[in-house]
Amino acid sequence: MSEKPQKSDAKDYSKTLFLPQTEFPMRAGLPQREPEILKRWYEIGLYEKLRERAKGRDKFVLHDGPPYANGNIHIGTALNKILKDLVTKSQQMLGFDSNYVPGWDCHGLPIEWKVEEEHYRKKGKQKPDFRDSAAMIDFRKECRAYATHWLGVQREEFKRLGVIGDWDHPYATMSYPAEAQIARELMKFAANGTLYRGSKPVMWSVVEKTALAEAEVEYEDYTSEMVWVKFPVTSPAHGALASASVVIWTTTPWTLPGNRAISFSPKIAYGLYKVTDAPADNWAKTGDLLILADALAEEVFKQARVASYEKVRDIPGDTMDAIECAHPLKGLAGGYEFTVPLLPGDHVTDDTGTGFVHTAPGHGREDFDVWMANARDLDARGINTAIPYTVDENGAFTDHAPGFVGKRVINDKGEKGDANEAVIKALVEAGKLLARGRLKHQYPHSWRSKKPVIFRNTPQWFIAMDKDIAVSGKTRSGDTLRARALHAISVTQWVPPSGENRINGMIEARPDWVISRQRAWGVPIAVFVREKGDGSAEILQDEAVNARIGEAFEKEGADAWYAQGARERFLGPRANEDWQKVDDILDVWFDSGSTHAFVLEDPVHFPGLAGIKRKVDGGKDTVMYLEGSDQHRGWFHSSLLESCGTRGRAPYDIVLTHGFTQDEHGRKMSKSLGNTIEPQAVIKESGADILRLWVAACDYTDDQRIGPEILKNTVETYRKLRNTVRWMLGTLHHYKPADAVAPAEMPELERLMLHELAVRAAAIRKAYQEFDYKTVVAILSAFLNTELSAFYFDIRKDTLYCDPPSSLTRKAALTTIDLLCNAVLKWLAPILSFTAEEAWRMYKPDAEPSVHLTLFPEGLEKLRDDKLAAKWEMIRNVRRVVTGALELERAAKNIGSSLEASPVIYVADRDTLMTLFDTDLAEVCITSNYEVREGEAPAAAFRLDAVPGVAVVVERAVGTKCARSWKILPTVGEDPEYPDVTPRDAKALREWKALGVGV
């Protein structure tokens, strides 16, 4: 029977359908809605409620790595803070007391440099003379004010990201209690014997006038002068080499006045070579005898423009230490009259250069190590082992470099000075230059001034890596800071695991920790010293003096150290002794490395973190550090050393690292390239939840990419998630908890969806536990878009909209959707914090005041039914074949809606046939009717290779179109009271009428 046409006076049954109803808008309007939600969080005291709710739970504390308070946040900072919020929110919902206290690093060069720039350099004013205590304190107040301003700005920007934390009580390294504790931490190193003042080559910024740590340096392309230099052999033991020269190669000619030795390798094959032909005007002369590594001789002679040469004899590498040389600048301005010994060094190779390394112990770490390793033997040979101070803080040669005093290596602007050319000229005049050239290579630059640094010998304060640590005045052999740190690394969880190898290698190879800076804004090295006369100093050990310092800093801040009369005040009765106050400040990395000491251990100022008892101490609490991968050499590193030196263990149990943010093409973001993405702009246009979704979806363990197209895709992902949530909320408008159906009484389709929910619950919980947020996003996106929207909801819309209120299937579907919505909103909450909160208030207006106060759903594993899932795997495969056949018919315009079809399904396999026996495939495939036939299908039937044994022929549905549900069935008209609908719809209409709604 053909479909009857609709009459013009047909009734409008749309108002009798249980269509979704919700105030949750399709258009998110996040830029406007999110601030309203933020305001509500603070009105209800969400952070305080989280702490109250979590009392008694095991603690999971994410200790905040302090950003510098010196400018607006950028996309990398936003990613970092959002990641931290993902951790704290998800761990809270996993059942922990997951507290987060935000913090700021407020001392050091980043802020001091900005204050100098804005208050002095731009205005052409001279920086104050810090020998005047009043000027020093005034300048420090300017730095404090600058940091306070930006701390406030950044706090509001971080809050706008949706990050929940104790924003009213953050920590700042410049707070008085923090400055006091940082000073006390330093005193602990003085007490355990690892703090010392020594003379070593350190990286020095001429522009910034201070020593720098490795973490404050970045490597950039730089073009250096390179020279090959002859050191004449003088040792009588090698009379045959009396007229020969050892040749070195260096890219820092300016360091040659500081040369005191030549390093070689006993493993390298060396030879004595003779120049047999060279141009008359050449620096290399015919007849020159040169000692070189065999593997490098050819390249050296090429650089020296030697026409021909010959090897005279082999010189075994293990005999090189018997050779002594003269300095190539001997006699210049009456200097350089000392012997230059040859010393073995593991760093010497025959890959580049000459096989020998010019060794200036005042200008390089390896040079220093080799020199000091041989110092005792050198003293015995009558060689002076004192390390010269050839370059001052301005990058100028001192009188320890005769003939070059005042020449600049680098000038105040960070540009090359005249030192290199002066040294090269002197080498030419002395006849000791063999060749010269230029080399473009990676060279250390200050990451703030972006100018090259130099290595220079200067008195600095260090913490020893390999000295046995004194505990209660006693030491144990091998109990060093390095050994403690390496052990602590091995018992820490690293996410990703590759982080362990990275920091392990850094700790294994690192030198003693230089902790002093020659600046003004920071915590002073608050100790008193007595000079020993050899560059070292005795440190005063007096608990009463230390207590006075700590108490003063607690009340007045570290400015107290610089106040008039500070020495007498702190020394008290000992002021008449010859103890001197140290005025260097601490490396800012020591500050931030000490934050655990006052944030995690100070119950007075941070009561929310009181009582932490970590697993390493026999407790159940966990502390995580989370920063970018560069912090393996920064905050992770300094915190590890500080805590291991004072407490014998790491300050953390878990360390999570993320990569850096690049543009869509994998390029570093740069304002000059115009490829930066500002988080403030994204929030203004799309909302913070879009940024949060981008962060959660990316692989943070590697470098991430962001740009207009990526954000566009993120917005589309968000739209789909939001629309699915919106549909669930709208459908649940008709749900009454009293009508809930027990899972055991539900139809198979609902039980299947609860099984799928349970499977996702286990996977999502595992992903959150493992900090794998991209997997959470992938699971939820696929679940909501594919399993729910495109499958379950699509199938159940007819039942939900059209079934009578008494329908068990409809009640079961509503119960299932309620369980789904409850779980989905909780799982989304750490990621889409604003959207989940907005939806939750509409979903549970009378329940918890915030979704963030809830826990992830538990107990869902009992809903698993693997046998049912296996059965429905087969049914869904059949559905795929039917759907494919319907799509072809729709494309051919043979049908419009799938309800116009009645597919004939041919099934060859008996087991498949029996599985389909009790399944309403019309409902599953969203058709008006269907038929299943056993056996082979006609050749023209639709098939899918992936589903063998199943084929479909689409026929048109027979019957009349129901005016309410639009199904085409022969039963339409069987009910005389409602002749234009199916009996099912007629029943629904009677129940509507009985409810007093009327039709």
PyMOL commands that set and color helices and strands:
alter all, ss='L'
color gray80, all
select helices_A, chain A and resi 14-16+30-43+46-53+75-93+109-121+133-160+176-191+214-216+236-241+253-258+294-303+317-322+332-334+365-373+375-380+419-430+481-490+498-509+543-556+558-562+566-574+588-593+595-599+607-609+615-617+629-632+635-647+679-685+688-697+708-734+737-739+743-745+748-769+773-802+808-828+833-843+851-853+860-863+866-891+898-900+910-916+921-925+983-994
alter helices_A, ss='H'
color red, helices_A
select strands_A, chain A and resi 60-63+103-104+171-172+195-205+210-212+217-232+244-250+261-264+270-277+289-293+308-315+324-326+339-344+357-359+433-446+454-463+470-471+474-475+493-495+513-514+516-517+528-531+537-539+580-581+585-586+622-628+654-658+661-662+704-705+901-907+931-934+942-943+950-956+960-961+968-969
alter strands_A, ss='S'
color yellow, strands_A
deselect
rebuild
show_as cartoon
